Amino acid sequence: MKVEYDLTRDLLYIRFARADRKVAETETVRPGVHADFDAEGKLVGIEVIDATEIMGRSIEFEFPELPDKGQAEAA
C-alpha cells in the first residue's frame, strides 16, 4: 500500500496495488471520494479530492495485530 498526498491540490491517493496495475473503471463513492478498479474488478486505489475538507487535518492509521503464521495455519 502506498499513500500519496498532493499539498497543492489537497488530493489524497491510497494505492492498494502495484503501480503496473492499470485503472479500468472509477466509481464515485460520494462527492470527492473515488474508488479505482482494474479490468478484473479488483480495487486499485482510492482518491480523495479536497482531502482536508472530507477527512480533517490528520489521519490515524494502524494495522491490526496479525497472528503468527503457525497459529493461522492451525486455526
Rosetta blueprint (number, residue, H / E / L):
1 M L
2 K E
3 V E
4 E E
5 Y E
6 D E
7 L L
8 T L
9 R L
10 D L
11 L E
12 L E
13 Y E
14 I E
15 R E
16 F L
17 A L
18 R L
19 A L
20 D L
21 R L
22 K L
23 V L
24 A L
25 E E
26 T E
27 E E
28 T E
29 V E
30 R E
31 P L
32 G L
33 V E
34 H E
35 A E
36 D E
37 F E
38 D L
39 A L
40 E L
41 G L
42 K L
43 L E
44 V E
45 G E
46 I E
47 E E
48 V E
49 I E
50 D L
51 A H
52 T H
53 E H
54 I H
55 M H
56 G L
57 R L
58 S L
59 I L
60 E L
61 F L
62 E L
63 F L
64 P L
65 E L
66 L L
67 P L
68 D L
69 K H
70 G H
71 Q H
72 A H
73 E H
74 A H
75 A L
